[in-house]
């Protein structure tokens, strides 16, 4: 048994040695991996026409809720839901009987107080004449003057009461505060309303109409400059889109908000758009399109040169000895088959645009044309 084992071991070692020598010889015959055939492009910056896009919301430039300022029952509605209304147009009336009665009472009380004032004035004048002749006690004259002053105060109070009651009578008729479109009435004839609480309706302007969106605080200076430019006739910097549909009118900056939101680091910008066909409705969501500054050059590369790994984007950049290295880049807006690179590339660098799928870090490349009949990989 021992003899057989000793006889087996030299044979096994010989087999291993021959296999190792065979692998080494095969590697020497294969040599280094062949260069990968690719197509290159030189990075260069140029002026590009594109739009920055922001989510926006359509809002009315002027909008207010109509509330009852007196308590009572609705006795009249003088419009149809969705009507165009004019400033000072009568919209609602609230039962005026109680307020008219109070008004008549206040007017009557004013007349009484004015009569008392007239009487007090005559008494005071009479007592002063007697005082000149020393025919009345000085105390009586003082009483007459005091009564006259009290009568004057009573008249002032009565007039103030008349004005207050008259205001309630006026408040029982609700009028439009400005030209606009009125919504769906929240009350009907006979509805009981409470002063300051019951919302009757909402009225808003719709031509022109506004679109609100927010931008990062670092872009404030850019939009401050655009505000001057967008007020020029025919400027096409600002437009809005609903899916693939572009709104036919261009907008202008109505105002930039007074302060940056410290929580988000953003600031609100409001655009103004014509809406003569009443297509835009308050509350609609839209996409604000801001035309870029065409004089500013940007780097654009073919989008097919970009690879994605775990949400990050890379390109293969050609280095020394025709070797490529993978570099992380920051992308911006896509323009057709190209894409804007915000960071990661410089003018003059060469990148791989075809054959990317066959590359790895440090691979050697060649730009020799493929053999006739060979399939080109994009």
Buried (B, 14 or more C-beta within 10 A) or exposed (E): EEEEEEEEEEEEEEEEEEEEEEEEEEEEEEEEEEBBBBBBBEBBBEEBEBBBEBEBBBBBBEBBEBBBBBBBBBBBBBBEEEBEBEEEBBBBBBBBEBBBEBBEEBBEBBEEBBEBBEEBBEBBEEBEEBBEEEEBEEEEBEBBBEBBEEBBEBBEEBBEBBEEBBBBBBBBBBBBBBBBBBBEBBBEEEBEBEBEEBEBBBBBBBBBBBBBBBBEBEBBEBBEEBBEEBEEEEBEBBBBBBEEEEBEBBBBBBEBBEEBEEEEEBBBBBBBBBBEEEBBEBEBEBBBBBBBBEEEEBBBBBBBBBBEEEEEBBBBBBEEEBBBBBBEBEBBBEBEEBBBBEEBBEEEBBBBBBBBEEBEEEBBBEBEEEEEEEEEEE
